[in-house]
Amino acid sequence: MNILAGIARRVGQRLLSSIPALLGVVVVTFILMRVLPGDPAVFFASGPSAGKAEIDDLRHKMGLDKPVPVQLALYLKDVATGNLGHSMTTGQPVVQDMRRRLPASLELTFCALVIALVLSVPLGVLAALRPGSVVDHAVRLVCTLGVCMPTFVSGLLLIFVFYYVLGWAPDPTARIDIFANTPPDITGFYLVDFALAGDWDGWWAAFRQLMLPSFSMALFVLAPLARMTRASMLASLGSDFVRTARSMGLPRWKIICTYALRNALLPVLTITGIVFSTMLGANVLVEKVFSWPGVASYALDALLASDYAPVQGFVLLMATIFVLVNVLIDVLYGIADPRVSIE
């Protein structure tokens, strides 16, 4: 109970200390959107041919005729009540659009992160166990290729090879084939909803649709995860406790898995949190290439249309997720290494 109370207190402290940062993100994003060129009233008032009266009327309805400090005060009041405004592009409340699109982005990001971790951690460990060997150089080559190749290039290559040439992958459009039935809307995660509904044919169809965009994102974040695992593993293998374990004659697998790898996981957890937050905000290219209906492509479309509310809501959402991920990493630190105090 004391441990749970300590975790709850730590989480509460971190969340409270993050409020000023979130407020700063809201204010800076609000001001930047007003500084950028383009008038949303002109864009949405039937194009450039709209008359001045029509543009002024729309600007009044959008609240853009008020001074910027007044607009900011009204927006902060709406944010405090959970109202992020309306999207002029979709005609729907931003909260509703985000709620509908966020599960798609999270499902893609989670799947890509799992693939990246499954590949990067073993590769980093193998490279650390044989530094300077062929395996080490091969891992470095894979990491370099992953960093140098943009996500939209790797996505297009995967589509060309696995969809066009080999025909193994389904049509890379949206989250599921247009002729297939969508699952019941329970969580918004298609894999979870299909499983809960017991529709395993639909689950397999959604899984196949998810693979190409997930691998495109996983290749991009493979490098930092593998290199951090390698560096942390090398430091652990050269530490005193590992040398002591070897001198005691413990099995090699136990030294590597129980002692070295467990201590090497702390920096990997840190970089994993950073990578996840980056992936969620930067997967717009993958979403565009694969026509994935996520929040990143939604925010990009709104930015191109000078639609303020969705962009501001997206930035606030990303900042909130970044805070929550960091809090989760703090908790996982204490689980991975009991020496790290929850307090």
N, C-alpha and C positions, 0 to 999 in steps of 0.2 A: 504493500500500500504506500509506503514511503517513496518507493521508486516511481510509482504512478503519479503520486502527488508532485514529486520533483519534476517529472516530465511535463505535467499539466502546467505547473508554474512557469517552467522554462518556455513552453510554447506560448503561454499568455504574455510573458514579457517580450518575446520576440515579435509577436503580432502587434503589441502596443507600440513598440519602438519603431515599427515599420510604417505607422500611420503618417508621420511627417514626410517620409520618402514618397509614399503614394500620393500625398497631397501635392508635393513638388512635381511629380510626373504629370498629374492632371493639369496643373497650372501651366507648365512649360509646353505641353502638347496643345493646350487651348490657345496659347499665344502664337505658337508656331503655325497653327492652321490659319490664323488670321493674317499672319505675315506673308504666307505663300501667295504667289500670284494666282489670279482666278477668282471670279465672283460666282458662287453657287446660284445666286438668284438669276443671273444671266444664263447660266447653263441649263437650269430647269424651267425657265420661263419660255418654253417653246423655241429655244435656240436664239441665234443672234438677231432674227427678224422680229423679236418681241418688242413691243412698244415700251416707252419709259414708264408709263403708268402701270403696266402689268408687272414690270420688273420691280418697281417701288412697292407695289402691293405684296408681291411674294417676299421681298426683303423684310417687309413689316411682319408678315406671318412667321418668318423664320427668326425674327428677333434681331436681325443684322443691322437695323436702323438705330439701335441703342448704342451708347458708348461701350467700348470694350470692357472697362471695369464693371459696368452694370451687367453685361452679358456673362462675364466670368462669375459674378456673384450669383446670378440666377442659375448658371450651370452647376456651380458647387452645391447649391441648395437642392437641385434635382438629383445630383449624384448621391448626396446624403440620404435621399429617400429611395434610392435604387432606380431612379429614372435616368437612363442614358440618352434620352431623346429618340427621335424618329429618323429613319433613313429615308432620304428623298429618292434614293435609287430604287428601293424595294417597296416603299410605302408602309413598312412595318416598324414597330418599335425595335430599337437596337438590341435590347435585352432579349426579345423573342428571336431575332435573327441569330444572335450569339448562342442562345440555348440550342437552337436547331443545328448550327454548324460546328459548334465546339466539339461534340463527340466524334465527328469525322476527323478533325485534326488530331485529337487526343489518341484515337485508335491508331491512326497512321504513325504518330510520333512514338507511342508506346511500342508498337510492333517493330519499328525501325531501331529503337533503342535496345530492345531485347536481342535482335539480330546482331547489332553492333557489339553488345557485351559478350554474346556467345562466341563471336569470332575474335574479338580483340583481347579478351583476358587470356585464353589459351595461347594465342600468338605472342602476347607480351611475356607470358611465363616461359614459353619455349625459347624465345630470344634471350631472355635473361639467364636461362640455364646453360646456354651455349653462346656466350658473347663472342663476336668476331667470326662465327662460323657461317656456313652457307645458309642455315636457317635464319640466323640473325640478319644477314644481308637481304634475304628474301622478304622478311617481315618489314624491314625498312623500305624496300622497294614498293611493297603493297601500300604502306602508309603514305609514301610520297605520291603515288598515283592517286590515292584517295583524296589527298589535299589539293593536288594540282588540277584535278578534273572537276569542273563545276557540276552541280547536281542536275541541271537541265541537260548537260551533255551526256552524263552517265544514264539519265532517264531515257533520252532518245536512243542511245546505243542499246540499252536493254530492250526497248520496244522493237527496234529493228531486228535484233537477234532472236528474241524469244517469242515475239508476236508475228513479225513479218516473215522471217526466214524459217524458223523452226515450227512455228504454229503451236507452241506449248502454252502460251499465255492467252488469256481472254482479251477481248477488245478493251484497250486502256482508256475507257471513258467512264467516269463516275465511280461510285462505290460498288455497284452491282450491274450486271447486264440489264439492258433496257427491257428485255423480254421476261426477266425474272421478277417474282414478287418480292417486295420488301418485307422485312420482318415486322412484327408488332412493335410499336414504339414504347419500349419499356425503359431502357437505359440510353438509347441512342447509339450504342456500340453494336454494330451489326453482328459481330461474332458472338457477343454475349446474348443478344436478343434472339438470334437464330437458335442458339443452344438452349435457352430457356423455353423456347417454343417447341423444341424437339425436331426442328426442321434441319436435318443434317445435310441434305442436298443443298439447301440454301446457304448453310454455313460453309460448305466447301466452295460454293460459287463466290461467296464474299471473301473467303480466305485467298482464293486464286487471284481475285481482283486486287487484293491488298499487297500481294507479294512484290510486284515490280516497283511500285512507288516506295515501298518499305526498303527494299534493297538499294534503291537510288539514294535515299537519305542515309542509310546505314553506311554506305561506302564513304560518304563525306565525313562522318564522325568517327570512323574506324581508326583513323590515324591518331588523334589525341588520346583516345582511350588505350590503344595498344602501346603507345610510347610512354604514357604515364604508368601503365602496368609494368612495362619493362624496367623503367627507371626505379620504381618503388621496389620491385622484386630484387633488383641488383643491390639496392641499399639494404634490404632485409637479409639477403644471403650473405652479405659481408659483415653483419652485425655480430656482437659478442654472444648473444643467446643462441644463434644458429651454430656458431663454432662450438659452443658448449654442448649443444645437442648432438653434434657430430662426434665430439670426443667421448660422449656417453654411449655411442654405438646405436643410437636410435635408427630405425628404418628410414631410408632416404625419402620415401613417399610421405612419411609422417612429418619429417622435417620441413619438406616443401609445402605441404598442404596445411598442416596444423600451426606451424610456427612462422614460416616465411610469408606465405600467401595471406594469412590472416592479418599480419601486421602491414602488409603492402596494400591492403584494401582501403585504408583510410584516405590516402590521396586519390585513389580511384573513385571513391564515393564523392569526393569534392568535385572532381572533374565531370563526373556523371551528372550531378545536379546542374552544373553550368551548361553542359552539352544539351541536356534535356530542354532547358529554358531557351537556349539558342535555336534548337531544332524547331520548337513550336512556333517561334516567331519568324524563322527564316525558311520555312518549308513552302513559301509562296511559289517558288519556281517549280517545285515538284507538283504542287496542286494545280498549277496552270498546265503543265505538260500532260498530266494524267486526268485533267478535268475533274479534279477532286473537290467536292463542295465544302471546303473548310473555311475557317475564320480568316486565314492569311489572304487567300484569294478574294474573299469578301471585302477585307480592308483595302486591298490594292485597287479593286474596282471602285470603291468609294473614294479613294484618294485621287484617282484619275478623273473622277466626276466632281471633285471639290465638294464632296459630301462630308461635312465636318463630323457629324455625330458618330457614324460607324468607326472612323479612324480614331477618334478620341476614346471611344469605348474599347476598341481593340488594344490600344496602348495601355489603358488602365487594366484590362484583363491580363495582358502579358506581365505587367508589373506585379499584379496580385499573385499570379501563378509562380513567378520568380520568388516572391517572399515565401509562399507555402512550400515550395521545393527546398529552399534553404532551411526552413524549420524542420522539414522531414529529414534532411541530411544531418542536422544536429542530433535528432533522435537516433538515427541509424549509427552515428558515431559511437554513442554509448552502448549500442548492441554489439557492434563489431569489435570494440575494444573496451572492456569494463574499466580500464584505467582512466578513460575519458569520463570525467564527472558530468552528470546531467546538469549540475548547478553551474 
